[in-house]
């Protein structure tokens, strides 16, 4: 994102560091699994208006090919754009601290209670909800990014190769993503 983009969106307030810490801590503490991507988008794009949809999608595309958890990568990229290196540190602390505490508590709980039917049913329900949130978020982002035949074809082929062909994620990115990036770089003007 360039300096011109920064001027077109709402600037973080003077207490931005505290607001970013509070926001990322709440994100990390109140969302789990696949639903987190939709929640991060809702907060950064819709509620806070810190980034626009295009910037969010660009950051997500980079985050997904970086090593490490995609959501942490995404929040780090967005926070770096907002507040630089201090934003990165704040976002990492905010996102990771509640997850570490929650994982330790849940692991201790799961060891003793996963055999209880109501607990197993709750976990299954949470999993189904996360799948729905992820699907809804994918559809929302698809409306923005998949506006023409070539990117839609790339998305369908990538999805099919992973789900049906059991291709691993790195191989799918190399097979479909890299040629598409090369195409975008060298396409004739007025192309896709």
LINCORHU-V800589 format. One line per field, one symbol per residue. phi: phi as a letter, one per 30 degrees, with the letter a starting at -180 (. if undefined). A space follows every 10 residues. Layout:
phi->???
//
This chain:
phi->.cddddddcd ddddcddddd ddddddeddc bbiddddddd deddcdddhd bcdddddddd ddedcddjde ddeddddddd ddbidddddd ddddddeddd dddddddddd ecbdddeddd dddddddddd dddddddddd dddddccbdd dddedddddd dddcchdddd dddddcdddd ddeddcdddi de
//
